[in-house]
Amino acid sequence: MAKRSTTDLSLIVGIDKPAGMSSHDVVNRVRRIFGERRCGHMGTLDPDATGALAVCVGPATRLNALLTSHDKVYEFTIAFGSATDTDDAQGAVIEQAPVPERLSDEGFAREYLAGLVGPCKQMPPAYSAIKVNGKKSYEAARKGDSVELTPRDIEIYSTRLLGIETQDDVLSWRVEAHVSAGTYVRSIARDTGRDLGTCAHVGELRRIQAGYLMVQNCVSLEQLEADPFGSLIDPVKLLGLRFVFLNEKQSADVSVGRFLPVKGLRLFCYELSAARGLDYDSCTSGVIESFEPLGDRESVCLIADNKVAAIYQFDQKRRVLKSRCGFANGVARVGRI
């Protein structure tokens, strides 16, 4: 077991989080594997949820702000007939109700789910990491304290019924949903039960995509331990930003945070198929030149020696790129996407 300290590592790994571990537990395991105390996950998953979880190691943790606001895709079950205090299967049952027969009809289920698509207000679960008066909501809920949460603006981009199943006399819908950042699937299940004249909670939950990170590009913790550096994620594809390949002079300027004039700069991007993880093995395959003008305050990846040297932001008034965050040794790019 490696001793956790500060290393020269700066990289991102994609973990297929197992059930029964918190996201923080996963981060601690990654810390031990790399011997690096500076680690952080990019988007919490509930302890009994599974699926795609990006973990940044070393200075790469500074990319947090750019990686936590992406949309997500989940596969989950809505278990009807009972509500729990946590809105998932791990909570205590607080209400039970008969399940209307129409919920067994696939046509009805598809029609209802289609009606969820679009922007809306959503009340987060009481057991969530949202802070109220400086205290996380779930901490207060565990102590039995009342927490005054407010509805949040979210958007459901698409829904798909994968099937209707019954197990141990519990009727469940298996659903796939593409949602905005900040959306709670547990709240979707809870509200679906109420809308349909019964009650419900999330039975199973798996995140199959988080931004550009797809679960098929992730590895188990056991695989990571066996081959830590064979499981890296390319931060350029993960961020989904346009990028610039720096020459020697530009690299020197960027290393000390100087402005970068945009005149003459060539911008590149990945074709959609490559960015979405369909091209696993190369950092250059699928790269095309981008001719669309930069937008004011648009963030751009700057690449030197096949590493992300910095993230810069476009200042339209000055017609320059200016530093948003930099990495002395760069963030490693060789990876699975």
PLY file of the C-alpha trace (Angstrom):
ply
format ascii 1.0
element vertex 337
property float x
property float y
property float z
element edge 336
property int vertex1
property int vertex2
end_header
0.00 0.00 0.00
1.49 3.31 -1.08
1.95 6.06 1.48
-0.22 9.08 0.63
1.80 12.24 0.05
2.36 14.82 -2.67
3.71 13.47 -5.97
4.40 14.80 -9.45
1.33 12.99 -10.81
-1.41 14.96 -12.53
-4.01 12.80 -14.26
-7.62 11.66 -14.44
-9.02 8.15 -14.13
-12.53 6.91 -14.83
-13.91 4.51 -12.22
-16.93 2.26 -12.56
-18.01 2.79 -8.96
-19.28 -0.34 -7.22
-22.34 -0.42 -5.00
-21.75 -0.12 -1.27
-19.01 2.51 -1.47
-19.40 6.26 -1.16
-17.72 8.48 -3.74
-15.37 9.55 -0.95
-14.47 5.89 -0.32
-13.51 5.59 -4.01
-11.34 8.70 -3.75
-9.54 7.25 -0.72
-8.86 4.04 -2.63
-7.43 6.04 -5.55
-5.26 7.99 -3.10
-3.77 4.74 -1.82
-3.21 3.35 -5.31
-1.30 6.41 -6.55
0.24 7.45 -3.24
-1.14 10.97 -3.84
-3.23 12.74 -1.22
-4.57 15.36 -3.67
-7.48 13.48 -5.21
-11.09 14.42 -5.80
-14.15 13.05 -7.59
-16.10 15.00 -10.19
-19.76 14.46 -9.25
-21.09 12.50 -6.27
-22.78 9.13 -6.68
-24.94 7.71 -3.89
-23.30 4.83 -1.96
-25.54 2.17 -3.51
-25.38 3.66 -7.00
-22.88 2.36 -9.55
-21.30 3.72 -12.68
-19.16 6.43 -14.21
-17.12 8.50 -11.75
-14.17 10.65 -12.81
-11.42 11.03 -10.20
-8.71 13.66 -10.61
-5.26 13.07 -9.14
-2.74 15.74 -8.17
-3.02 19.27 -9.64
-5.62 17.91 -12.10
-8.11 18.42 -9.25
-8.11 22.09 -10.28
-10.27 21.05 -13.24
-13.13 20.42 -10.81
-15.09 23.55 -11.79
-15.06 22.52 -15.45
-16.03 18.89 -14.89
-18.90 18.99 -12.38
-21.42 20.99 -14.43
-21.90 18.49 -17.25
-25.16 16.68 -17.96
-25.60 13.03 -17.00
-27.30 9.85 -18.26
-28.72 7.37 -15.74
-30.34 3.96 -15.88
-32.55 3.34 -12.86
-35.67 1.67 -11.58
-38.71 3.39 -10.10
-40.09 1.00 -7.48
-43.78 1.71 -6.82
-45.83 1.16 -3.71
-43.58 2.53 -0.98
-41.75 5.75 -0.16
-38.60 5.96 1.97
-36.98 8.74 3.95
-33.98 8.74 1.58
-36.04 8.25 -1.62
-34.05 5.09 -2.40
-34.05 1.44 -1.38
-31.65 2.00 1.52
-33.98 4.26 3.48
-36.67 3.44 6.01
-40.18 3.02 4.59
-42.29 6.03 5.59
-45.37 5.45 3.44
-47.08 2.71 1.49
-49.89 2.89 -1.05
-51.68 0.66 -3.58
-50.25 0.70 -7.11
-52.79 1.56 -9.84
-53.16 -1.10 -12.55
-52.39 1.40 -15.33
-48.76 1.51 -14.17
-48.32 -1.98 -15.64
-49.11 -0.68 -19.11
-46.01 0.12 -21.19
-47.88 2.60 -23.37
-48.98 4.56 -20.31
-45.47 4.46 -18.85
-43.89 5.76 -22.07
-46.44 8.55 -22.33
-45.88 9.64 -18.73
-42.10 9.59 -19.07
-42.24 11.58 -22.30
-44.18 14.24 -20.40
-41.25 14.71 -18.01
-39.00 16.04 -20.75
-38.19 19.74 -20.51
-37.15 22.30 -17.91
-38.82 22.20 -14.49
-38.41 22.88 -10.77
-37.28 19.96 -8.64
-37.23 19.59 -4.86
-33.99 17.84 -3.83
-34.13 14.90 -1.42
-33.66 15.67 2.27
-30.72 13.24 2.19
-28.53 15.21 -0.23
-25.21 17.05 -0.11
-26.84 20.45 -0.57
-25.72 22.87 2.11
-28.27 24.81 4.17
-26.85 27.35 6.60
-23.42 25.83 6.14
-24.53 22.28 6.96
-25.06 19.47 4.48
-28.72 18.49 4.24
-28.07 14.79 4.83
-26.15 15.54 8.03
-29.10 17.44 9.45
-31.56 14.77 8.25
-29.59 12.03 10.01
-29.88 13.96 13.27
-33.62 14.34 12.80
-33.38 18.08 12.24
-35.72 19.72 9.76
-34.06 21.25 6.70
-35.70 23.89 4.55
-34.75 23.04 0.99
-35.94 25.04 -2.00
-36.84 23.79 -5.50
-34.06 23.96 -8.10
-34.13 24.59 -11.83
-33.26 21.41 -13.71
-33.93 19.97 -17.15
-34.74 16.47 -18.33
-33.51 16.17 -21.91
-34.84 12.73 -22.74
-36.38 9.65 -21.17
-36.75 6.07 -22.34
-38.66 3.16 -20.86
-36.42 0.10 -20.85
-39.02 -2.22 -19.42
-41.56 -2.97 -16.70
-40.74 -5.68 -14.20
-42.16 -7.22 -11.04
-39.98 -8.74 -8.35
-41.14 -9.78 -4.88
-44.52 -8.23 -5.72
-42.92 -4.82 -6.35
-43.76 -3.23 -9.71
-40.87 -1.23 -11.17
-40.21 0.80 -14.28
-36.68 0.54 -15.67
-35.83 3.93 -17.14
-33.00 5.70 -18.92
-32.88 9.47 -18.51
-30.56 12.18 -19.83
-30.64 15.07 -17.35
-28.94 18.35 -16.53
-26.34 18.77 -13.81
-27.95 19.07 -10.39
-30.83 16.72 -11.19
-31.67 14.11 -8.52
-32.93 10.81 -9.92
-34.28 9.97 -6.45
-36.52 13.02 -6.71
-37.73 11.91 -10.15
-38.77 8.55 -8.68
-40.38 10.12 -5.60
-42.35 12.66 -7.65
-43.43 10.04 -10.21
-45.06 8.02 -7.45
-46.93 11.06 -6.13
-48.02 12.15 -9.61
-49.48 8.71 -10.34
-51.53 8.35 -7.18
-49.18 6.10 -5.23
-45.66 6.45 -3.83
-42.27 5.35 -5.10
-38.52 5.33 -4.60
-35.39 4.49 -6.62
-34.63 0.78 -6.57
-31.41 0.57 -8.60
-29.31 3.43 -9.96
-26.44 3.36 -12.45
-24.77 6.38 -14.08
-23.86 5.37 -17.60
-22.52 8.72 -18.70
-21.23 11.88 -16.97
-20.50 14.59 -19.50
-18.14 12.97 -22.00
-17.20 10.11 -19.66
-19.01 6.91 -20.57
-19.09 3.94 -18.22
-17.60 1.64 -20.85
-14.44 3.78 -20.71
-14.16 3.30 -16.94
-12.41 0.56 -14.99
-13.06 -1.19 -11.72
-10.94 -0.33 -8.68
-9.33 -3.76 -8.98
-8.36 -3.06 -12.60
-6.99 0.34 -11.60
-4.88 -1.22 -8.88
-3.50 -3.79 -11.31
-2.64 -1.23 -13.99
-2.92 2.37 -12.68
-1.37 4.11 -15.68
-3.18 2.03 -18.27
-6.50 3.47 -17.16
-6.04 7.21 -17.72
-8.71 9.43 -19.25
-7.74 12.11 -21.78
-8.72 15.41 -20.09
-9.12 17.17 -23.45
-11.90 14.84 -24.53
-13.37 14.76 -21.04
-13.61 18.57 -20.88
-15.17 18.84 -24.34
-13.33 22.12 -25.01
-11.60 23.30 -28.14
-7.82 23.23 -27.95
-4.55 24.68 -29.25
-1.23 22.92 -29.83
1.44 25.26 -28.46
4.81 25.91 -30.08
7.97 26.31 -28.01
7.64 30.09 -27.54
3.94 29.86 -26.69
4.67 27.09 -24.20
7.24 29.29 -22.48
4.75 32.18 -22.27
1.95 29.95 -20.96
4.24 28.43 -18.33
4.41 31.83 -16.63
0.77 32.74 -17.28
1.29 35.34 -20.01
-1.55 36.38 -22.32
-1.72 34.53 -25.63
-2.74 36.63 -28.68
-5.39 34.83 -30.75
-4.23 36.21 -34.07
-2.86 33.32 -36.08
-3.88 30.68 -33.51
-5.24 27.45 -34.95
-8.09 25.93 -32.96
-8.91 22.24 -32.99
-11.68 20.01 -31.69
-12.67 16.37 -31.70
-15.30 14.95 -33.98
-18.35 13.90 -31.98
-17.66 10.17 -32.28
-14.14 10.54 -30.90
-15.15 12.94 -28.14
-17.88 10.57 -27.00
-15.35 7.86 -26.27
-15.71 5.71 -29.39
-11.99 6.14 -30.12
-10.14 4.76 -27.11
-6.49 4.58 -28.00
-5.30 7.81 -29.58
-5.06 11.43 -28.46
-5.00 12.69 -32.05
-7.43 10.45 -33.93
-10.61 12.32 -34.77
-9.01 15.77 -34.41
-10.27 18.38 -36.87
-9.53 22.08 -37.22
-12.26 24.38 -35.91
-12.95 27.64 -37.73
-15.82 28.95 -35.60
-14.83 32.26 -33.93
-14.09 32.17 -30.22
-16.88 33.31 -27.94
-16.24 35.80 -25.17
-15.03 34.01 -22.01
-14.85 30.67 -23.88
-12.40 28.27 -22.22
-9.72 26.60 -24.34
-7.28 23.74 -23.58
-3.64 24.52 -24.30
-1.54 21.47 -25.14
2.24 21.15 -24.91
4.26 17.92 -25.07
0.97 16.02 -25.33
-0.17 17.27 -21.92
-2.72 19.89 -20.93
-0.47 22.78 -19.95
-3.26 25.19 -19.02
-6.86 26.22 -19.46
-7.14 29.74 -20.88
-10.19 31.94 -21.39
-10.89 34.23 -24.35
-11.04 37.97 -23.65
-12.96 39.33 -26.62
-12.18 42.98 -25.89
-8.41 42.43 -25.78
-8.44 39.65 -28.39
-6.25 37.46 -26.20
-6.46 34.22 -24.27
-5.75 34.70 -20.58
-4.98 32.15 -17.88
-7.77 30.44 -16.00
-5.62 27.71 -14.48
-2.22 26.29 -15.29
-0.31 23.08 -14.58
3.45 23.22 -14.04
3.97 19.63 -15.20
0.84 19.36 -17.32
-2.07 16.92 -17.03
-1.37 13.55 -18.67
-3.37 12.85 -21.83
-2.69 9.26 -22.83
-5.88 7.45 -22.00
-8.92 5.39 -22.77
-10.80 8.31 -24.34
0 1
1 2
2 3
3 4
4 5
5 6
6 7
7 8
8 9
9 10
10 11
11 12
12 13
13 14
14 15
15 16
16 17
17 18
18 19
19 20
20 21
21 22
22 23
23 24
24 25
25 26
26 27
27 28
28 29
29 30
30 31
31 32
32 33
33 34
34 35
35 36
36 37
37 38
38 39
39 40
40 41
41 42
42 43
43 44
44 45
45 46
46 47
47 48
48 49
49 50
50 51
51 52
52 53
53 54
54 55
55 56
56 57
57 58
58 59
59 60
60 61
61 62
62 63
63 64
64 65
65 66
66 67
67 68
68 69
69 70
70 71
71 72
72 73
73 74
74 75
75 76
76 77
77 78
78 79
79 80
80 81
81 82
82 83
83 84
84 85
85 86
86 87
87 88
88 89
89 90
90 91
91 92
92 93
93 94
94 95
95 96
96 97
97 98
98 99
99 100
100 101
101 102
102 103
103 104
104 105
105 106
106 107
107 108
108 109
109 110
110 111
111 112
112 113
113 114
114 115
115 116
116 117
117 118
118 119
119 120
120 121
121 122
122 123
123 124
124 125
125 126
126 127
127 128
128 129
129 130
130 131
131 132
132 133
133 134
134 135
135 136
136 137
137 138
138 139
139 140
140 141
141 142
142 143
143 144
144 145
145 146
146 147
147 148
148 149
149 150
150 151
151 152
152 153
153 154
154 155
155 156
156 157
157 158
158 159
159 160
160 161
161 162
162 163
163 164
164 165
165 166
166 167
167 168
168 169
169 170
170 171
171 172
172 173
173 174
174 175
175 176
176 177
177 178
178 179
179 180
180 181
181 182
182 183
183 184
184 185
185 186
186 187
187 188
188 189
189 190
190 191
191 192
192 193
193 194
194 195
195 196
196 197
197 198
198 199
199 200
200 201
201 202
202 203
203 204
204 205
205 206
206 207
207 208
208 209
209 210
210 211
211 212
212 213
213 214
214 215
215 216
216 217
217 218
218 219
219 220
220 221
221 222
222 223
223 224
224 225
225 226
226 227
227 228
228 229
229 230
230 231
231 232
232 233
233 234
234 235
235 236
236 237
237 238
238 239
239 240
240 241
241 242
242 243
243 244
244 245
245 246
246 247
247 248
248 249
249 250
250 251
251 252
252 253
253 254
254 255
255 256
256 257
257 258
258 259
259 260
260 261
261 262
262 263
263 264
264 265
265 266
266 267
267 268
268 269
269 270
270 271
271 272
272 273
273 274
274 275
275 276
276 277
277 278
278 279
279 280
280 281
281 282
282 283
283 284
284 285
285 286
286 287
287 288
288 289
289 290
290 291
291 292
292 293
293 294
294 295
295 296
296 297
297 298
298 299
299 300
300 301
301 302
302 303
303 304
304 305
305 306
306 307
307 308
308 309
309 310
310 311
311 312
312 313
313 314
314 315
315 316
316 317
317 318
318 319
319 320
320 321
321 322
322 323
323 324
324 325
325 326
326 327
327 328
328 329
329 330
330 331
331 332
332 333
333 334
334 335
335 336
